[in-house]
Amino acid sequence: MTSVAEAFSAARQEPEDKEQRDKVKHLLASVQQGHVSLKKAYELIDNCDKSTLFDASKIIVERGESKKQRFAIPERLYDVPGIIGDIMQVTLSSAPYKSKNYALSGALSLLAHAAGRVYMQGNTLTNIYIISLGPPRSGKNAPRLTNCVALSSIDNGMDGYGENLGSGEGLEDSLKVCPKLFLQADELNCVTERYKRSKDGKHEKLIGSFLTLYSDSCKPIVTRPLAGKPGMVIRWPCLSLYGTSIPGPFYSSIPDALINNGFISRFLVLEREGPREAHCRDADYNIVIPDATLDGLKFLINNECEGDDSPKEIPMSPEVDSFFHACWDEGEELYRKAAVAEDNISCSTWGNCSLHLRKLMMLYAISENPKNPVITKEAVLWAKELSFICMEQMVRRLKERTDSEFIPKNFDRVEAEIRAAGKNGVTRTDLTRMTRDVVALDKILNTLDAQGLIVRESKIVSTSGRGRATDLVYWADSL
């Protein structure tokens, strides 16, 4: 079967007139912008007459826009009773740029930490990994400030709090001191970027700890033994993580290994789209947590299990349990379809469906009644809607990230530079300075050469009285 890259090369070469080439180029641009998947573009190139490509790509762009709307979080999901709703209101009233998406992310992470080692459901703790994605300078710091103020207003509230992610050994040592940790990390893509660039494997321990602490928190962990000291057993370890980042750098920093091992799919990613809101002039920067909300958080923080005790099981009726398993089965069906299609991204994402469901429905119930939570059908329905939207969004974004790797960066810039040079040509050295990536430049030049669009020539150029070989690239139509 012809590869997607070869299909694009053939499609851009076959049309004889400029208008036809522009139509194909328009489709390529739609792919680069994330409106059209490479798979769909391949089908268009393979099955459609070239004259229909422009109109077809326009339709898919419109469908892509409506698809983005489908992944937007509905307003009703922001209406959570109790602690989550109260913390959201505090964040929104004090934020210079108001975003319910960010406020919900921060409130969920705060409650997940406070209720850690207090409640469980099906051997699953409330700890959660959340990432807020949005444009730069759009107010992602406001939820972190609210969470810090809330925790610092409670005795021992800041125990286990941190903002930096170091090594797996450092995380292990922190759990020895406090078995319930809460990390708020800005620019979380730095973690995945360090793992991606690491050549000595020193970040494997940290990633492995994240994997275990999310899905196997019911299992005691044994820390590494030190000189003359045996390893320490930690029961019910609990790690909650709230990270923020910019969508582009975050997704581009994710290597395939972190997709296949389920690391990324353990995160609940809440991404807001569009520009930031208008600056709020009446924002109250004096953050005050309501007394009733603080009382609920105090109760949770001061009642975590100790010694050989176990967290309390949150009850739910047989009817609610049946509804929960019906929602779980929906996720399992999507997982099975992905497995048959050998879709690793979807398999990895939907494989954690039950964990996301359990954790979110627990948080809804605890928010509503922190002292005597009961999981209701409303809690399960809310958890299902929110988690499915986030998982569908993640699948789409990860596939876009994978598809975009087929198209080298600076493709259009290199093509424009060669065209502009005309019959004088442009040296390979100048193109290398522009792209700063020799491997990517080779892919671009080989693709253009295969289409017959460029001519390459080696010349001996005299510099300072000495001859030096120089590679020149010409646009074929200019000769």
ChimeraX attribute file (.defattr): number of C-alpha atoms within 10 A of each C-alpha:
attribute: neighborCount
match mode: 1-to-1
recipient: residues
	/A:1	4
	/A:2	10
	/A:3	10
	/A:4	19
	/A:5	14
	/A:6	14
	/A:7	17
	/A:8	24
	/A:9	16
	/A:10	17
	/A:11	19
	/A:12	22
	/A:13	17
	/A:14	14
	/A:15	16
	/A:16	9
	/A:17	8
	/A:18	8
	/A:19	11
	/A:20	20
	/A:21	17
	/A:22	15
	/A:23	21
	/A:24	25
	/A:25	18
	/A:26	17
	/A:27	26
	/A:28	19
	/A:29	15
	/A:30	20
	/A:31	22
	/A:32	21
	/A:33	13
	/A:34	18
	/A:35	21
	/A:36	24
	/A:37	21
	/A:38	25
	/A:39	11
	/A:40	13
	/A:41	23
	/A:42	19
	/A:43	12
	/A:44	17
	/A:45	20
	/A:46	16
	/A:47	9
	/A:48	12
	/A:49	9
	/A:50	18
	/A:51	14
	/A:52	14
	/A:53	21
	/A:54	16
	/A:55	13
	/A:56	15
	/A:57	24
	/A:58	16
	/A:59	12
	/A:60	18
	/A:61	19
	/A:62	12
	/A:63	14
	/A:64	17
	/A:65	11
	/A:66	11
	/A:67	14
	/A:68	13
	/A:69	12
	/A:70	13
	/A:71	20
	/A:72	17
	/A:73	18
	/A:74	13
	/A:75	9
	/A:76	8
	/A:77	13
	/A:78	17
	/A:79	14
	/A:80	19
	/A:81	14
	/A:82	18
	/A:83	27
	/A:84	26
	/A:85	20
	/A:86	18
	/A:87	27
	/A:88	25
	/A:89	17
	/A:90	21
	/A:91	32
	/A:92	23
	/A:93	20
	/A:94	21
	/A:95	27
	/A:96	21
	/A:97	21
	/A:98	22
	/A:99	20
	/A:100	18
	/A:101	21
	/A:102	27
	/A:103	27
	/A:104	25
	/A:105	27
	/A:106	30
	/A:107	25
	/A:108	25
	/A:109	28
	/A:110	29
	/A:111	27
	/A:112	27
	/A:113	28
	/A:114	26
	/A:115	29
	/A:116	28
	/A:117	30
	/A:118	23
	/A:119	24
	/A:120	22
	/A:121	18
	/A:122	10
	/A:123	16
	/A:124	21
	/A:125	32
	/A:126	31
	/A:127	32
	/A:128	29
	/A:129	24
	/A:130	21
	/A:131	25
	/A:132	25
	/A:133	25
	/A:134	23
	/A:135	17
	/A:136	12
	/A:137	10
	/A:138	21
	/A:139	19
	/A:140	27
	/A:141	17
	/A:142	23
	/A:143	28
	/A:144	25
	/A:145	15
	/A:146	25
	/A:147	20
	/A:148	15
	/A:149	16
	/A:150	22
	/A:151	20
	/A:152	13
	/A:153	16
	/A:154	16
	/A:155	11
	/A:156	12
	/A:157	18
	/A:158	16
	/A:159	16
	/A:160	17
	/A:161	18
	/A:162	14
	/A:163	14
	/A:164	11
	/A:165	15
	/A:166	11
	/A:167	16
	/A:168	18
	/A:169	16
	/A:170	11
	/A:171	17
	/A:172	21
	/A:173	15
	/A:174	16
	/A:175	19
	/A:176	15
	/A:177	11
	/A:178	15
	/A:179	19
	/A:180	24
	/A:181	23
	/A:182	25
	/A:183	19
	/A:184	25
	/A:185	20
	/A:186	19
	/A:187	16
	/A:188	22
	/A:189	22
	/A:190	16
	/A:191	18
	/A:192	20
	/A:193	16
	/A:194	13
	/A:195	22
	/A:196	17
	/A:197	11
	/A:198	12
	/A:199	9
	/A:200	8
	/A:201	10
	/A:202	14
	/A:203	19
	/A:204	13
	/A:205	15
	/A:206	19
	/A:207	18
	/A:208	13
	/A:209	17
	/A:210	18
	/A:211	18
	/A:212	15
	/A:213	21
	/A:214	24
	/A:215	18
	/A:216	16
	/A:217	21
	/A:218	21
	/A:219	14
	/A:220	14
	/A:221	20
	/A:222	14
	/A:223	16
	/A:224	13
	/A:225	10
	/A:226	9
	/A:227	5
	/A:228	6
	/A:229	8
	/A:230	11
	/A:231	12
	/A:232	16
	/A:233	13
	/A:234	18
	/A:235	20
	/A:236	28
	/A:237	25
	/A:238	26
	/A:239	26
	/A:240	25
	/A:241	23
	/A:242	27
	/A:243	24
	/A:244	25
	/A:245	22
	/A:246	19
	/A:247	18
	/A:248	14
	/A:249	14
	/A:250	19
	/A:251	19
	/A:252	17
	/A:253	19
	/A:254	21
	/A:255	16
	/A:256	14
	/A:257	12
	/A:258	16
	/A:259	19
	/A:260	16
	/A:261	15
	/A:262	19
	/A:263	19
	/A:264	24
	/A:265	26
	/A:266	25
	/A:267	22
	/A:268	21
	/A:269	22
	/A:270	25
	/A:271	23
	/A:272	20
	/A:273	15
	/A:274	7
	/A:275	10
	/A:276	16
	/A:277	12
	/A:278	10
	/A:279	13
	/A:280	14
	/A:281	9
	/A:282	10
	/A:283	15
	/A:284	15
	/A:285	12
	/A:286	9
	/A:287	15
	/A:288	16
	/A:289	18
	/A:290	13
	/A:291	9
	/A:292	12
	/A:293	18
	/A:294	17
	/A:295	14
	/A:296	20
	/A:297	24
	/A:298	20
	/A:299	16
	/A:300	21
	/A:301	23
	/A:302	15
	/A:303	16
	/A:304	18
	/A:305	16
	/A:306	12
	/A:307	8
	/A:308	7
	/A:309	11
	/A:310	17
	/A:311	21
	/A:312	14
	/A:313	16
	/A:314	17
	/A:315	17
	/A:316	16
	/A:317	12
	/A:318	9
	/A:319	10
	/A:320	18
	/A:321	16
	/A:322	13
	/A:323	16
	/A:324	24
	/A:325	14
	/A:326	12
	/A:327	20
	/A:328	19
	/A:329	14
	/A:330	14
	/A:331	21
	/A:332	18
	/A:333	12
	/A:334	16
	/A:335	22
	/A:336	16
	/A:337	13
	/A:338	19
	/A:339	15
	/A:340	9
	/A:341	11
	/A:342	11
	/A:343	14
	/A:344	17
	/A:345	23
	/A:346	26
	/A:347	24
	/A:348	23
	/A:349	27
	/A:350	27
	/A:351	20
	/A:352	19
	/A:353	24
	/A:354	18
	/A:355	20
	/A:356	27
	/A:357	25
	/A:358	24
	/A:359	20
	/A:360	23
	/A:361	25
	/A:362	28
	/A:363	28
	/A:364	27
	/A:365	23
	/A:366	28
	/A:367	26
	/A:368	20
	/A:369	15
	/A:370	23
	/A:371	12
	/A:372	10
	/A:373	19
	/A:374	20
	/A:375	23
	/A:376	20
	/A:377	18
	/A:378	13
	/A:379	23
	/A:380	23
	/A:381	18
	/A:382	19
	/A:383	23
	/A:384	24
	/A:385	15
	/A:386	21
	/A:387	22
	/A:388	19
	/A:389	18
	/A:390	22
	/A:391	25
	/A:392	15
	/A:393	20
	/A:394	24
	/A:395	19
	/A:396	19
	/A:397	16
	/A:398	20
	/A:399	17
	/A:400	21
	/A:401	18
	/A:402	18
	/A:403	18
	/A:404	18
	/A:405	11
	/A:406	14
	/A:407	18
	/A:408	16
	/A:409	16
	/A:410	16
	/A:411	17
	/A:412	13
	/A:413	13
	/A:414	19
	/A:415	16
	/A:416	12
	/A:417	17
	/A:418	24
	/A:419	20
	/A:420	15
	/A:421	15
	/A:422	16
	/A:423	15
	/A:424	14
	/A:425	23
	/A:426	20
	/A:427	18
	/A:428	19
	/A:429	12
	/A:430	12
	/A:431	19
	/A:432	16
	/A:433	10
	/A:434	14
	/A:435	16
	/A:436	12
	/A:437	14
	/A:438	14
	/A:439	11
	/A:440	17
	/A:441	21
	/A:442	14
	/A:443	15
	/A:444	20
	/A:445	20
	/A:446	13
	/A:447	19
	/A:448	20
	/A:449	17
	/A:450	14
	/A:451	17
	/A:452	13
	/A:453	18
	/A:454	22
	/A:455	16
	/A:456	16
	/A:457	11
	/A:458	12
	/A:459	11
	/A:460	11
	/A:461	13
	/A:462	11
	/A:463	8
	/A:464	7
	/A:465	7
	/A:466	8
	/A:467	11
	/A:468	11
	/A:469	10
	/A:470	15
	/A:471	15
	/A:472	19
	/A:473	24
	/A:474	23
	/A:475	25
	/A:476	17
	/A:477	12
	/A:478	14
	/A:479	11
